[in-house]
Amino acid sequence: MNSKKNIKLGKNKFYLTILFICFVLFNFYTHVKSKIIESEKFVEIKILDKVSSKNSKLELEIGKEKKFKDLIIKALKCKNSEFDDNPEITAYLQVKDLSNKSNDEVFVFNGWTFSSSPSIKPFDHPIYDIWLTKCF
């Protein structure tokens, strides 16, 4: 009689262990899924026309190209930092210059840009300057 209680107790521990593992995996899955859903969908940049000295604000949807005068700009990724004291915004941008007819397949800028330090990898263009302002 005593051995039947031990078998039932062993089965209950096994089921509780399986239930606990399922609970942990479910919480991990929902956490990862919420991080994917919370990723930013838009990038906001400011473009300075050096000739006219005019500033323009442009909102780009992630993964889609947008034309601005002689430029085609595409944002592939954007991320806000998780630190509150000094927020850092990073984005991966690709920029083509349509006025350059000799080689229209080459990007004039293709890389990561940072909101706090645009000079790390600068966008070097004779007419336009681009600054990253936010991701949302």
C-alpha positions in Angstrom: 0.0 0.0 0.0 2.8 2.3 0.8 4.4 1.8 -2.6 1.3 2.9 -4.4 1.4 6.3 -2.7 5.0 6.7 -3.7 4.1 5.9 -7.3 1.3 8.5 -7.3 3.5 11.1 -5.7 6.2 10.4 -8.4 3.6 10.8 -11.2 2.4 14.1 -9.7 5.9 15.4 -9.5 6.5 14.4 -13.1 3.3 16.2 -14.2 4.1 19.3 -12.2 7.6 19.4 -13.8 6.2 19.1 -17.3 3.6 21.8 -16.5 6.3 24.1 -15.1 8.5 23.6 -18.3 5.5 24.4 -20.5 4.8 27.5 -18.5 8.4 28.7 -18.8 8.5 28.0 -22.6 5.1 29.8 -23.1 6.3 32.9 -21.3 9.6 32.9 -23.2 7.6 32.5 -26.5 5.3 35.4 -25.7 8.2 37.6 -24.6 10.1 37.0 -27.9 6.9 37.5 -29.9 6.1 40.8 -28.2 9.7 42.0 -28.9 9.2 41.2 -32.6 5.8 43.0 -32.6 7.2 46.0 -30.8 9.9 46.7 -33.4 9.6 50.1 -35.1 7.8 50.4 -38.4 8.9 54.0 -39.4 12.0 56.1 -39.5 12.0 59.9 -39.3 14.9 61.7 -40.9 15.7 65.4 -41.5 17.2 66.4 -44.8 19.0 69.6 -45.3 19.2 71.1 -48.8 22.6 72.8 -48.7 21.9 75.0 -51.7 18.6 76.5 -50.5 19.3 76.0 -46.7 15.9 74.4 -46.3 15.2 71.6 -43.8 12.7 68.8 -44.7 11.3 66.1 -42.4 10.7 62.8 -44.1 9.0 59.6 -42.7 10.1 56.3 -44.2 8.4 53.0 -43.8 10.8 50.2 -43.0 11.6 48.2 -46.1 10.0 50.7 -48.6 11.8 53.2 -50.8 10.8 56.9 -50.8 11.8 59.5 -53.4 13.0 62.9 -52.2 13.9 65.2 -55.1 17.0 63.5 -56.6 17.4 60.9 -53.9 15.8 57.5 -53.3 16.0 56.6 -49.6 15.2 53.2 -48.1 15.3 52.3 -44.4 15.9 48.6 -43.7 16.1 48.6 -39.9 15.6 51.1 -37.1 16.1 50.6 -33.4 15.7 52.8 -30.3 18.1 52.2 -27.5 16.7 50.7 -24.3 18.5 53.2 -22.1 16.5 56.1 -20.8 19.4 58.4 -19.7 20.9 59.0 -23.2 18.7 57.6 -25.9 20.5 56.4 -29.0 18.7 55.8 -32.3 20.3 53.7 -35.0 19.0 52.9 -38.5 20.3 51.1 -41.6 19.8 53.4 -44.6 20.4 53.0 -48.3 20.4 56.1 -50.5 20.7 56.4 -54.3 21.3 59.6 -56.2 19.2 59.8 -59.3 21.1 62.7 -60.8 24.2 60.5 -61.2 23.2 58.9 -64.6 26.5 57.2 -65.1 26.0 54.6 -62.3 22.5 54.6 -61.0 22.7 51.2 -59.4 25.3 52.3 -56.8 24.3 53.6 -53.4 25.8 57.0 -52.4 25.2 55.8 -48.8 24.7 52.2 -47.6 25.1 51.7 -43.9 24.2 52.3 -40.3 23.6 55.9 -39.1 23.4 57.1 -35.5 21.3 59.9 -34.2 23.9 61.1 -31.6 26.9 60.7 -33.8 26.2 61.2 -37.5 29.9 61.8 -38.2 30.8 58.1 -37.4 29.8 57.1 -40.9 28.7 60.3 -42.6 26.3 60.7 -45.5 28.6 62.7 -47.9 26.6 64.4 -50.6 27.3 67.7 -52.3 23.7 68.9 -52.0 22.0 67.1 -49.2 22.7 66.2 -45.5 20.6 63.5 -43.7 20.1 63.3 -39.9 18.3 60.5 -38.1 15.7 61.8 -35.7 13.5 59.0 -34.4 12.1 55.5 -34.9 8.4 54.8 -34.2 
